[in-house]
Amino acid sequence: MSRPREFDVDRALQQSMEVFWERGFKSTSYEDLTRTTQVKKQSLYCVFKDKRELFLKALALYRKRSIAMLEEVASREASPLEKLEAICGSMLHQKDETLRRGCLMVNSALEFGEDDREVNREVNREVTLMSDQVKGILEKIIRDGQKQGFITARESSKELAVYLNNVLVGAKVMEKAGASREQIEAVLRTSFALIISENTR
């Protein structure tokens, strides 16, 4: 008979994600994880094998949660412009000026580089998957906005989705680097204004 789990796996994964997000993979110790999750090391790694596997699962959880949040915004009864504004706002986690975590995906891609090719490959896979999913959501909203005359049609919906996704990634890098919320919002406002149709202004 298998031994019953002694802890909530989903909760422990969520808590571990928060630790990795704040400290990064390399600076996170086993003690950080066990202290935060209140789960013994042996129990934690019976489920997740090692810190690397726990980190990669936490990264996947971050992507799924982020995409679910964007899909919820995209499904709202609102105009395409209102949806894009809501997405720009929801992508910024900097509600507290003292908490500058940036994006876990971007942070992880920058942290690993070529130091650990195996982990770097998995991180890049998650980053690419999230980027593709975000662009797909943005493209659909932009296409609807173009049909309704709210968003410029000078560029294709795909091109504008790539542009806006890059702006959002850049905003997260600014956040991690210590830019104020006002500075980040100014960049988002300018970028947003560039895709609005002349008839909407």
C-alpha positions in Angstrom: 0.0 0.0 0.0 1.4 3.4 -1.0 2.0 5.9 1.6 -0.5 8.8 1.7 0.8 12.3 0.9 1.5 14.4 3.9 1.0 17.7 2.2 -1.0 19.6 -0.4 1.1 19.3 -3.5 -0.6 22.1 -5.4 -0.2 24.5 -2.5 3.5 23.6 -2.1 4.1 24.1 -5.8 2.4 27.5 -5.7 4.5 28.5 -2.7 7.7 27.2 -4.3 6.9 29.3 -7.4 6.7 32.4 -5.3 10.1 31.6 -3.8 11.8 31.0 -7.2 10.1 34.2 -8.5 11.5 36.3 -5.7 15.0 34.8 -5.4 15.7 33.0 -8.6 16.7 29.3 -9.1 20.3 29.6 -8.1 19.8 31.7 -5.0 17.0 29.5 -3.7 18.1 26.9 -1.2 16.5 23.7 0.0 16.0 25.5 3.3 14.1 28.3 1.6 11.7 25.9 0.0 11.1 23.7 3.1 10.7 26.8 5.3 8.2 28.4 3.0 6.2 25.2 2.2 6.5 23.8 5.7 7.2 20.5 4.0 10.1 18.2 4.9 12.8 17.9 2.3 12.3 14.2 2.0 8.6 14.5 1.4 9.0 17.4 -1.0 11.5 15.6 -3.2 9.6 12.3 -3.1 7.1 14.2 -5.3 9.3 16.6 -7.2 12.6 14.5 -7.3 14.9 17.5 -6.9 15.1 21.3 -7.0 15.5 21.4 -10.8 12.3 19.5 -11.4 10.4 21.5 -8.8 11.6 24.7 -10.5 10.5 23.6 -14.0 7.1 22.6 -12.7 6.8 26.0 -10.9 7.7 27.7 -14.2 5.0 25.7 -16.0 2.6 26.7 -13.3 3.5 30.4 -13.8 2.9 30.1 -17.5 -0.5 28.4 -17.1 -1.7 30.9 -14.5 -0.6 33.8 -16.6 -2.3 32.5 -19.7 -5.5 31.7 -17.8 -5.5 35.3 -16.5 -5.2 36.7 -20.0 -7.8 34.3 -21.4 -10.2 35.5 -18.7 -9.6 39.1 -19.7 -10.1 38.2 -23.4 -13.4 36.5 -22.7 -15.0 39.5 -21.0 -17.9 41.4 -22.4 -15.8 44.5 -23.3 -14.4 46.3 -26.3 -11.1 45.2 -27.8 -9.4 48.4 -26.5 -10.7 47.8 -23.0 -9.4 44.2 -23.1 -6.0 45.4 -24.3 -5.9 48.0 -21.5 -6.8 45.4 -18.9 -4.1 43.0 -20.2 -1.5 45.7 -20.0 -2.5 46.4 -16.4 -2.7 42.8 -15.4 0.8 42.0 -16.7 2.3 44.4 -14.2 2.7 42.8 -10.7 4.3 45.9 -9.3 1.6 46.9 -6.9 4.2 47.3 -4.1 7.1 49.6 -5.0 9.4 47.5 -2.8 8.5 44.3 -4.7 10.2 44.3 -8.1 10.0 40.7 -9.3 9.6 41.2 -13.0 8.5 38.2 -15.0 9.5 34.7 -13.8 9.9 33.6 -17.4 12.1 36.5 -18.4 14.1 36.3 -15.1 14.7 32.6 -15.7 15.8 33.0 -19.3 18.3 35.7 -18.2 19.5 33.7 -15.2 20.5 30.5 -16.9 22.0 31.6 -20.2 24.4 28.7 -21.2 25.3 27.7 -17.7 23.0 24.7 -17.6 22.1 23.7 -21.2 19.5 21.1 -20.1 17.6 23.5 -17.9 18.1 26.3 -20.3 16.5 24.2 -23.0 13.4 23.5 -20.8 13.2 27.2 -19.8 13.4 28.3 -23.4 10.6 25.9 -24.3 8.4 27.3 -21.6 9.3 30.9 -22.6 8.5 30.2 -26.3 5.3 28.5 -25.4 4.1 31.3 -23.2 5.1 33.9 -25.8 3.2 32.1 -28.6 0.1 31.8 -26.4 0.2 35.5 -25.4 0.6 36.5 -29.0 -2.3 34.3 -30.0 -4.6 35.9 -27.4 -3.4 39.4 -28.4 -3.8 38.7 -32.1 -7.4 37.7 -31.7 -8.3 40.8 -29.7 -6.4 43.0 -32.2 -8.1 41.4 -35.2 -11.5 42.1 -33.6 -10.4 45.7 -32.9 -9.4 46.1 -36.5 -12.7 44.8 -37.8 -14.5 47.3 -35.6 -12.3 50.2 -36.7 -10.7 50.7 -33.2 -7.2 49.5 -34.1 -5.0 50.5 -37.0 -4.9 48.2 -40.0 -1.7 49.6 -41.3 0.0 46.4 -39.9 -1.5 43.0 -39.7 -3.0 41.7 -36.4 -0.1 39.2 -36.2 2.5 42.0 -36.5 0.8 44.2 -33.9 0.5 41.2 -31.5 4.2 40.6 -31.8 4.9 44.3 -31.2 2.6 44.5 -28.2 4.0 41.3 -26.7 7.5 42.7 -27.0 6.3 45.9 -25.2 4.9 43.9 -22.4 8.1 41.8 -22.0 10.1 45.1 -22.0 7.8 46.5 -19.3 8.6 43.5 -17.1 12.3 44.0 -17.6 11.9 47.7 -16.7 10.0 46.6 -13.5 12.8 44.2 -12.5 15.4 46.9 -13.2 13.7 49.2 -10.7 11.7 51.5 -13.0 8.7 53.2 -11.3 5.2 52.2 -12.1 4.7 55.7 -13.6 7.6 55.2 -16.0 6.3 51.8 -17.1 2.8 53.0 -17.5 4.1 55.9 -19.7 5.7 53.4 -22.0 2.6 51.3 -22.2 0.4 54.4 -22.9 2.7 55.4 -25.7 2.8 52.0 -27.2 -0.9 51.6 -26.9 -1.5 54.9 -28.6 0.5 53.7 -31.6 -1.9 50.9 -32.4 -5.1 52.9 -32.0 -6.9 53.8 -35.2 -6.9 57.5 -36.2 -10.7 57.4 -36.1 -10.6 56.4 -32.5 -8.4 59.2 -31.2 
